[in-house]
Amino acid sequence: MGHPLLEVKQVKKHFPVKGTIPFVPSRQSVKAVDNVNFHVMPGETLGIVGESGCGKSTLARLINRLISPTEGEMNFKNKDLVSLSKRDLRTVRKNIQMVFQDPYASLDPRKRVGQLIEEPLVIHGVGDSVSRKRRVAELLEIVGLNPRYQNRYAHEFSGGQRQRINIARALTLNPELIICDEPVSALDVSVQAQVINLLKDLQKQFQLTYIFISHDLNVVRYMCDRIAVMYLGKIVEIGSYEEIYHSPKHPYTQALLSAIPVESPYENKERIILTGNVPSPIAPPPGCAFHERCPFVMDKCKTETPPLIETTEAHRASCHLIKKEEE
Ligand code: SF4
């Protein structure tokens, strides 16, 4: 089966909350990521889905070490990302790149496209000016843009073209892992498909591994081999694409899937409407964090936290109903 490219073990990220009494530190914290475990195999795409505020983007920033975890271990190619020195981290970072959600905000408007794509090479001291210019032209071609565009500014491009520039920038240092944080959610639907196809082609061409973060299960299904569903900082279900789409176990996953529009007017699909809002990550409800919105809630859900139970070899979900099925 091989060795995972990335292993995330019991990772937590709790942000302290400012106290209301001056000079008295608050004991409360926002549990943005709470005890998350998963792995990513080389060449696969792991999708991470969930509503806004569930901790997906914090998780992306943790893996890229833009922020440090409160607890836990993250191994990338057997190197512990948490304990690496700044120098070693810089080297590992070449191998883990990000494509951000907003193609407008993620490109410096004062720089020309050529400078933006060349920047990672300059920062890491790769090549001389001539070889870097050659690489920029090559990358623009790879992402489907004219190499002559390198003298233009980002504002001269459409949203889809800007996201292609972001992708070119992420590819500059030949990374193995790219974390795509909602890479198409700010784009028009017609452009979304083009960017997704580009990412898929690049994966084949350069044997890339992706972590694909999205709130939209409809988008994720075109991209991912495996999917992790997050709710309030925790993974509540993880499994292969087929298992998550055709045999979801967690009521939250079932509700998310029911919200995907039907492909044919003759298709009959019952929509599960979740009531209530996502609870505060400062004070998550006891027991199952989903119990206040779950249509199948039982008494034990309000007090006992369900563990992630293995339903098949690669499919796990945390719900007391699964235990009930097995008993
Ligand atoms: Fe719903 Fe209970 Fe399962 Fe949580 S543990 S998802 S509340 S049935």
Residues whose N, C-alpha, C, O or C-beta is under 5 A from the ligand:
A	BS01	SF4	P251 C288 F290 H291 C294 F296 V297 M298 C301 P306 S318 C319 H320 L321
